[in-house]
Amino acid sequence: MSLKKRKLGRQGLEVSEIGLGCMGMSASYGTPEERDERESIATLHRAIELGCTFLDTAEVYGPFTNEELLGRALQGRRDQVTLATKFGFRIENGKQKGTERDSRPEHIRQVVEESLRRLRTDRIDLLYQHRVDPAVPMEDVAGTVGELVAQGKVRYFGLSEAGVANIRRAHAVHPVSALQSEYSLWERNLETDVLPALRELGIGLVAFSPLGRGFLTGQVKRAEEYPEGDFRRGDPRYQGENFDANLRAAEAVKEVARSLGVKPGQVAIAWLLHKGEDIVPIPGTKRVKYLEENVAAASVSLDEDQMRRLDEALAPEKVSGPRYSPTAMSMVDR
């Protein structure tokens, strides 16, 4: 099968209906020893074969090493993919400086030049501000990206984890094509105000962590069973009583999957695809096997009753624990 296209925003951006989050190939999940560049590159090449051509990276993944990996993997294939990357964190001596952000116009321009070099390309298809920078007016950020669009170095502008006020402020200066934010069966924080605003303004949603950081696949362990450095070790929803409650809530995903003869993770991705043509999930993986499973979710059909059962079983009050640590939540513009 080959994936269909979906439109993000009203500016002309079209991407595969399921994308590929590339972060885990270089950071955050598993251990450095588990990362295999050959398997990662094979996964990227297989994604292109399957029509999963919307690839998501960021300068901070590594830092830098994920963009470099994509640059190597996409030699001779650049025109077959839509590349998204992000700016906005302060990185010094090759390391991210905690929660410090930097979206000053001169920094954005510098980061774009460096990302273009690492990605071995002459343009970034979708450039996101990774997190809102409270020290820099959003109008300055949008205006700077608009200049880069005019220069041909960037094609479309996006925001990540921005709230409604900043989305509106940015969009008033330069059209925002997409908001990237966490959205899944077990993280519904966008439904009250963000999603309605996106639809009013004609902005697409790129849903990261569509599998609940792996929880909705059914293949999960308690936080303490993950190695040091693995994001899930510090994830409140993987800890203690939260883990037990979330395991019970996620049983509904397994039940629907069993009834359809598919994987639980495929049901979670299909749920997102059924939530609107303006939503594109970007499940992350560094393995060909899981990529193929994720892409196959596009052919999973859920009826109204199944959608309702899933909605109810994983309603916000049924999911236990915050989605981030307090430090990580402090960077979310809500």
Rosetta blueprint (number, residue, H / E / L):
1 M L
2 S L
3 L L
4 K L
5 K E
6 R E
7 K E
8 L E
9 G L
10 R L
11 Q L
12 G L
13 L E
14 E E
15 V E
16 S E
17 E L
18 I L
19 G L
20 L E
21 G E
22 C L
23 M H
24 G H
25 M H
26 S L
27 A L
28 S L
29 Y L
30 G L
31 T L
32 P H
33 E H
34 E H
35 R L
36 D L
37 E H
38 R H
39 E H
40 S H
41 I H
42 A H
43 T H
44 L H
45 H H
46 R H
47 A H
48 I H
49 E H
50 L L
51 G L
52 C L
53 T L
54 F E
55 L E
56 D E
57 T L
58 A L
59 E L
60 V L
61 Y L
62 G L
63 P L
64 F L
65 T H
66 N H
67 E H
68 E H
69 L H
70 L H
71 G H
72 R H
73 A H
74 L L
75 Q L
76 G L
77 R L
78 R H
79 D H
80 Q H
81 V L
82 T E
83 L E
84 A E
85 T E
86 K E
87 F E
88 G L
89 F E
90 R E
91 I E
92 E E
93 N L
94 G L
95 K E
96 Q E
97 K E
98 G E
99 T E
100 E E
101 R E
102 D L
103 S L
104 R L
105 P H
106 E H
107 H H
108 I H
109 R H
110 Q H
111 V H
112 V H
113 E H
114 E H
115 S H
116 L H
117 R H
118 R H
119 L H
120 R L
121 T L
122 D L
123 R L
124 I E
125 D E
126 L E
127 L E
128 Y E
129 Q E
130 H L
131 R L
132 V L
133 D L
134 P L
135 A L
136 V L
137 P L
138 M H
139 E H
140 D H
141 V H
142 A H
143 G H
144 T H
145 V H
146 G H
147 E H
148 L H
149 V H
150 A H
151 Q L
152 G L
153 K L
154 V E
155 R E
156 Y E
157 F E
158 G E
159 L E
160 S E
161 E L
162 A L
163 G L
164 V H
165 A H
166 N H
167 I H
168 R H
169 R H
170 A H
171 H H
172 A H
173 V H
174 H L
175 P L
176 V E
177 S E
178 A E
179 L E
180 Q E
181 S E
182 E E
183 Y L
184 S E
185 L L
186 W L
187 E E
188 R L
189 N L
190 L L
191 E L
192 T L
193 D L
194 V H
195 L H
196 P H
197 A H
198 L H
199 R H
200 E H
201 L H
202 G L
203 I L
204 G E
205 L E
206 V E
207 A E
208 F E
209 S L
210 P L
211 L L
212 G L
213 R L
214 G L
215 F H
216 L H
217 T H
218 G L
219 Q L
220 V L
221 K L
222 R L
223 A H
224 E H
225 E H
226 Y L
227 P L
228 E L
229 G L
230 D L
231 F H
232 R H
233 R H
234 G H
235 D L
236 P H
237 R H
238 Y H
239 Q L
240 G H
241 E H
242 N H
243 F H
244 D H
245 A H
246 N H
247 L H
248 R H
249 A H
250 A L
251 E H
252 A H
253 V H
254 K H
255 E H
256 V H
257 A H
258 R H
259 S H
260 L H
261 G L
262 V L
263 K L
264 P H
265 G H
266 Q H
267 V H
268 A H
269 I H
270 A H
271 W H
272 L H
273 L H
274 H H
275 K L
276 G L
277 E L
278 D L
279 I E
280 V E
281 P E
282 I L
283 P L
284 G E
285 T L
286 K L
287 R L
288 V H
289 K H
290 Y H
291 L H
292 E H
293 E H
294 N H
295 V H
296 A H
297 A H
298 A H
299 S H
300 V L
301 S L
302 L L
303 D L
304 E H
305 D H
306 Q H
307 M H
308 R H
309 R H
310 L H
311 D H
312 E H
313 A H
314 L L
315 A L
316 P H
317 E H
318 K H
319 V L
320 S L
321 G L
322 P L
323 R L
324 Y L
325 S L
326 P H
327 T H
328 A H
329 M H
330 S L
331 M L
332 V L
333 D L
334 R L
